[in-house]
Amino acid sequence: LYLAEPSRCLPSYVRWLKQLIGTEVSESTISRFFKEAFPYSATLRRPNLVPFDKFRPENCMKAIDYLNIIVQIDPRRIKFGDEKSLKGKEVFNRKVRVNPMTGEIPPLYTTSDFRNTYSLTGFCSIDRRSTAVFCSIHDEINTATEFSVQVELAMSSGFFYPGDVMVLDNATIHSGGENSVLEDWLWDRFGVFVLFLPARSPEFNPIELVWNTLVARLKNVPLDELYAIGSDCSAIASQKIISEMTHSEVCSYYKKCNLL
């Protein structure tokens, strides 16, 4: 029953077991069985969501082709990029302790612009000639035009060197519209090769772990620091967190993506 549907609820197990073996087992017994009868406690966890089309034959072939290419490249030359939409309220997305005297949940005071949304464009690298993470935070929506502007900023900052490989996902803003010539432009002008990830494969992109770390650390920024910053505190705190990320941290992300 579990293998057929890992998300099955306890009442469903009760119904199916009664049909299969004729015995009614309580939900608490089933819950205890999952927690104690196996090497690992089978508690409920939030899973990764995997689209069906990830495993289409053509996508699987592209994944194999990608892996065959990426394993031949020096990881120090591979630099991964992506975008993230950052909501101002993410910095205030934290728990508060219930008042032990009254049982009330105290309010969490925010800055007036906590509903603002920012766009992040970033690249990460283990090449110690450049910073571990290049990131630009802006108010504009991530479009093809905005992405090309951010790529130019990354180039002018010295983050990329001739012979580097820029790895991107298959988002339209990376290769569609005016960016249909981005690959040729980067190669002809900077000697940077563009490689696209297989469809639906964020697990191959360590920049996703950079974003996860950013969101987790935002929740730990002391509130008095945020109040002292005031306007745009989410963007400013994010920029500081990203600037403090080290090559060693990014190296650990590369390892998690099986690049090292």
N, C-alpha and C positions, 0 to 999 in steps of 0.2 A: 504493500500500500504506500509506503514511504517513497520507494523508488519511482512509483508511477506518478506521484504528485508530492514533492517535498513541502509544498505550501499547505498541505491538507490540514484542516483544523481538527481539534480534539473530538468534537461531536461527530465528525465524519468517520473517524476511527471507531468510535463507539458503534455507529450504525453498521459499518462494514463488518466489523468483527462479529456482531450479533448475527448478521446474515451468513457469514462464512462458517462460524463454529457454534452458533446457537447459544452463546453465552454473552451476557451483558456485562461489560467491564466498565468501571467508572472512568471519568476523564482524569481524575487525579492519579489513578493507577497507571494509565497510559503515559501521563506526563512524567511520573516517577520512573517508569520503564525507560523512557528515552534519556533521562538524565543520569541513570545509574547502571544500566545494563550493558553499556558499550564503553570502549576505550575513551571516547570523547562525549562530553555532555551535549546532547542534541537539543540545545535550546533554540528558540527562534531568533534569527538574525536577519538584518536587512541584506538582501542579495544584490549582486550586480545584475542589471537588466541587460539581457543579450537579445538583440533583434534576430529574428529567424533568417533574414537575408544575409547575415554575416556568414552563413554556412552554405550559401549558393556555390555550386561548383566553380563558377568563374571567379568568385571572390576568394575561394580557397586557393585557386591557382595563382591569383595575384599575391596572396599572402606568402606562398612558397617562393615566388619570384623575388618578392621584397626581401625575405629572409636570406635567400641565396646571395643577394647583392650586399646587404648590410653587414654580413659576417666577414666580408672581404675588406671592409673599410676600417681604418684606424679609428677607434671610438672617439679619440680626441678631435678628430676632424668632423664628427657628426654633431650638428647642433639642431635641436628640436624646437619648433615654434607652434604657438597656438594663441587663441584669444580666450578671454573670460569676461563675463558680465558680473560686475561686483555691485551688490546692493549695499547702500550705506548702512542699512539696519543689520547687516551681517556682523558688524563689530559689536553690536549690542545683543546678539543672539546668544545669550548665556543664561545659566540658571541662577536663581537667588535662593538663599536659605530661608525657610519658613521661620517667622518670628516665634521663638520657643515659648514666649510668655503669652502670646495672644493667638497663635495658630494662623495668623494672617500672612499672606504672601506680599511682601513689600513691593512697591512699584520700582521700575528701573528707569531712571531719568535719562533721556537721550538729548542729543543736540537737535536743533530745529530742522536740519537738513538730512535727517536719518533716512528719509525716503528717496534720496537721490540715488541714481544708478550711474556707475562709471564703467568704462570699457577698458580692458587691459589687453595689451598685445605684448607677448613675451617670447624670449628664446632662452634656452638653457644649454650649458656646455661644461665639459670637464677640462677644456683647454685653458691652462693657466696663463696664457698670454692675454686673455680677456677676462672680464668679470664672469662669475658663475652664472648669473642671470641678468639678461638685459630685459627691462620692462618699461613700457610707456603707458601711463594712465591718462585717459582723456575722456572728455564728455561726449564726444561724437559716437554714434552707433558704428559698430564694426561693419564697414562696407568694403567693397573691392578697392575703392578710392582711398579710404582711410588705411586699409592694410598696406597698400603700396607706399603710402606716406611713412608708415611705421617701419617698413622694410628699409626705406632710404635712411631713416634715422639710425637704424641698427648698423647699416653699412658705414655711415659717416662717423659713428661712434668708435669704430675699430673693433667691433665685436666679431666680425667675420674676416677671414683671411683667404687669399687665393688658394684653391684646393679644398676648401671646406665644403661640406654637404649640408644643405638646409632641408630638413625633413618636416613636411607639413601633412595635415590630413586632407581629405578630399572635399572640404568645404568650397562652395562655389566662389567665395570671395578670394580664394587662393589661386584659382586657375581660370575663372570665368570673366567675361566682360573685358575690361581694359587690362586685366591681369593675365589674359591669354598669352601675352608675350613676356610675362615675368621671367619664365625660365630662361629664354634666350637673352634677355637683358642682363640678368644676373651673371650668366656665364660669359657673355661677350665683354661686359664692362668690369666685372669683379673676379671672374674665374671661380664663381660659386655655383655648384651643381645643385639642382633641386630634385629631391626624391619624395614621392608621395606615399603615404602609408596605405596599407590595405584598407578596404572599406570596413567601418565599424570596429576599429582596432585601437581604442585609446590605451589599452594595456601595453602597447608598444611605445607609447610616447611619455617620456619622463617628465615633460612639462606639466602633465596632469597631476603628478605628485607634488610639483612645486605649488600648483594652485591649491591642492588639498592642505598642504602645510601652511600656506598663507591664511586660509580660512580658519584653521585650527588655532593659529597663533593670534589672530585678531581677537579671538574670544578671551585671550589672556592679557591683553593690554589693559593696564590699570585704568579705571574709569576717570580718576583725577587727571591722568595724562590726556585722555580724550577731551574732557571738558576744557582743559587748558588750551588745547589746539583749537577747539571751536569749529568753525565752518570747515567742511571738507575733511573732517578728522579721519574718516574711513580711508580716503584716498591717501592722505599724508601718512597715516599709520601703515598702510599697505606698502607704500614706497620704502619706508624705513625697514620694514620686515624683510622685503625682497632684497634690499641693498646689503643686508647683513647675512644673507644666505651664502654658504661657503662652497668651495669646490668639493670638499669632502661630503657634504650633504647631497649635492647633485650627483656625486659619484655613487652614493648609496641608492639613489633613484635609478641610475643607469643599471645598477646590479639587479634591482627589482624587476626591471624590464628586460633582463637577460642580455644586456649589451656588454657586460664585463664578465 
